Amino acid sequence: MLNGKNILITGGTGSFGKQYVRTILQKYKPNKIIIYSRDELKQFEMAQKYNDRCMRYFIGDIRDLPRLQKAMNGVDIVVHAAALKHVPIAEYNPMECIKTNVMGAQNVIDACIENEVSHTIALSTDKAASPANLYGASKLVSDKLFVAANNLTGGHKIKFSVVRYGNVLGSRGSVIPFFQNLLKNGATELPITEPNMTRFWITLQEGVDFVLKNFERMQGGEIFIPKIPSMKMTDLVRAIAPNTAQKIIGIRPGEKLHEVMCPLDDSHITLEFEDHFVIKPSITFNEPIDYTQNLLGERGTTVKQGFEYSSKDNTLWLSDGDLLKKLQSTKEEEA
């Protein structure tokens, strides 16, 4: 579906954007791939590696609607990956987080509608489900905006959906590179906020593949959630640094003990498919959509009332060996 298309990625110089571009260039023949982001140095560095004839680099901020509208001229597909994502920084700078994650999201929607972009997927986070911090709350609002945007299309063939997944193994700014950097600098112990803490984990390539698949599945209005494994933070540290002590430092502001991706309160609108869940819109669109069967013909069933998909009660768990294999495959992909 991407062959011959014009694709724009907001925040495209991030970990996801780079892996997404790498995958598209390997598997498809797009007409254009537009990287839309505000950091000229990151764009310059990315352009040294990804310099195919189809690549375009646009300096711009998603807070700037006129610039977004120009960048999306002729675009068929948008992946919205730009966001302020650091939990403590968002707590300290709340309005800046809102300007990017909420107002910026609406700008993306408005620009997509203005240019009649056919398919848009916004990347979300497990922290948007029953949020306990401003980052999660801002992404929940963003999710709501993208779902509701399907009511603003005026009969045009424009679809908006959301992909929500957990922590990305080895991504820039995440906990594993943080731990590895501490070890590299001679740390004799690693900080753990709480010994029983669990998290969902997904590799960058798995996240990219899930987004690509959902462009084929989407009818508009879905929140797609992959079935991915959980792991305790103490087990993660033991796997990557088996001979290093662990220091319990306490839960940070806005941090959860366990993460949720399908909240209990959404169980009445949650569908389970073979390898993923879908949260249906809680609002009614102009035309009724049967979400129990997606555009790939896959069928889902409504979950039981009171169902919650959490990292604590997950049926899939990541072993030490599986974690190390996934980290190694991530390194090989980046090489």
Secondary structure, DSSP 8 states (H G I E B T S, - for coil): --TT-EEEEETTTSHHHHHHHHHHHHH---SEEEEEES-HHHHHHHHHH---TTEEEEE--TT-HHHHHHHTTT--EEEE------HHHHHHSHHHHHIIIIIHHHHHHHHHHHTT-SEEEEEEEGGGSS--SHHHHHHHHHHHHHHHGGGSSTTSS-EEEEEEE-EETT-TTSHHHHHHHHHHTT-SEEEES-TT-EEEEE-HHHHHHHHHHHHHH--SS-EEEE---EEEHHHHHHHH-TTSEEEE----TT--SS-EEE-GGGGGGEEE-SSEEEE--SS--SS---TTB-TT--B-EE--TT--EESSS-S-B--HHHHHHHHHHHHHHH-
